[in-house]
Amino acid sequence: MNAFFITGTGTGVGKTRFAGLLAKLSAEAGLKTALMKPVQTGVVSPEAGDLEEARKAAPGLMRLPHSLACPYCLRLEASPHLAAMTEDLELDLRLMLDAFERIKNDFKPDTLIVEGAGGVCVPLNRELAIVDLIRALRIPAIVVSLSGLGAINHTLLTLKELRRNSVPV
């Protein structure tokens, strides 16, 4: 199985669009393709979030149970840790890793694309950030960036943090 973590230099840089296009290419190549977003903020259900947006670009995606495709779906449009706090939750890395493993083992996709939230330093809880999730998944990251003023700096900082955490890019 090929697995990739789509991260970005921040919010609104095109991670979802890129994930959808990558999923489309994979599905069109005849590969069983699944998409996961461990934490989504600013929505009430996964049908209203990034997974459905990506699915529009790649209608051939595997259908996964919402509890696996998006273990955390939080109402407040904010960083994952803040959105979770408003719902009296603390995001559990183990739950996200277990969902990834269940997708991998129970559904056996040829390609599994995992989309992050925000950038690599965005907190998941008081101790962990997105980069810790990527490292724990043990899959390579693909970095999406805007092409405007500041993009070089944001991209290099993102790459530096991924490399500092031994995440293949």
ChimeraX attribute file (.defattr): number of C-alpha atoms within 10 A of each C-alpha:
attribute: neighborCount
match mode: 1-to-1
recipient: residues
	/A:1	11
	/A:2	11
	/A:3	20
	/A:4	21
	/A:5	25
	/A:6	24
	/A:7	29
	/A:8	27
	/A:9	25
	/A:10	22
	/A:11	15
	/A:12	15
	/A:13	18
	/A:14	17
	/A:15	27
	/A:16	26
	/A:17	18
	/A:18	19
	/A:19	30
	/A:20	26
	/A:21	17
	/A:22	20
	/A:23	27
	/A:24	22
	/A:25	16
	/A:26	21
	/A:27	20
	/A:28	15
	/A:29	10
	/A:30	11
	/A:31	17
	/A:32	19
	/A:33	28
	/A:34	26
	/A:35	29
	/A:36	24
	/A:37	26
	/A:38	24
	/A:39	23
	/A:40	29
	/A:41	23
	/A:42	16
	/A:43	15
	/A:44	13
	/A:45	15
	/A:46	22
	/A:47	13
	/A:48	13
	/A:49	18
	/A:50	23
	/A:51	22
	/A:52	16
	/A:53	16
	/A:54	23
	/A:55	23
	/A:56	15
	/A:57	19
	/A:58	22
	/A:59	15
	/A:60	19
	/A:61	23
	/A:62	16
	/A:63	13
	/A:64	14
	/A:65	11
	/A:66	16
	/A:67	14
	/A:68	21
	/A:69	22
	/A:70	26
	/A:71	23
	/A:72	23
	/A:73	23
	/A:74	25
	/A:75	16
	/A:76	18
	/A:77	12
	/A:78	15
	/A:79	21
	/A:80	26
	/A:81	22
	/A:82	20
	/A:83	22
	/A:84	22
	/A:85	14
	/A:86	12
	/A:87	11
	/A:88	9
	/A:89	14
	/A:90	16
	/A:91	22
	/A:92	13
	/A:93	18
	/A:94	11
	/A:95	15
	/A:96	24
	/A:97	18
	/A:98	14
	/A:99	19
	/A:100	21
	/A:101	15
	/A:102	13
	/A:103	20
	/A:104	17
	/A:105	10
	/A:106	8
	/A:107	15
	/A:108	15
	/A:109	20
	/A:110	16
	/A:111	21
	/A:112	23
	/A:113	22
	/A:114	24
	/A:115	28
	/A:116	27
	/A:117	27
	/A:118	21
	/A:119	25
	/A:120	23
	/A:121	17
	/A:122	18
	/A:123	20
	/A:124	24
	/A:125	19
	/A:126	10
	/A:127	8
	/A:128	16
	/A:129	18
	/A:130	22
	/A:131	25
	/A:132	19
	/A:133	20
	/A:134	25
	/A:135	17
	/A:136	14
	/A:137	20
	/A:138	15
	/A:139	18
	/A:140	18
	/A:141	23
	/A:142	18
	/A:143	21
	/A:144	22
	/A:145	21
	/A:146	16
	/A:147	10
	/A:148	7
	/A:149	8
	/A:150	9
	/A:151	13
	/A:152	14
	/A:153	11
	/A:154	17
	/A:155	19
	/A:156	12
	/A:157	14
	/A:158	23
	/A:159	21
	/A:160	13
	/A:161	15
	/A:162	22
	/A:163	12
	/A:164	10
	/A:165	13
	/A:166	14
	/A:167	20
	/A:168	14
	/A:169	13
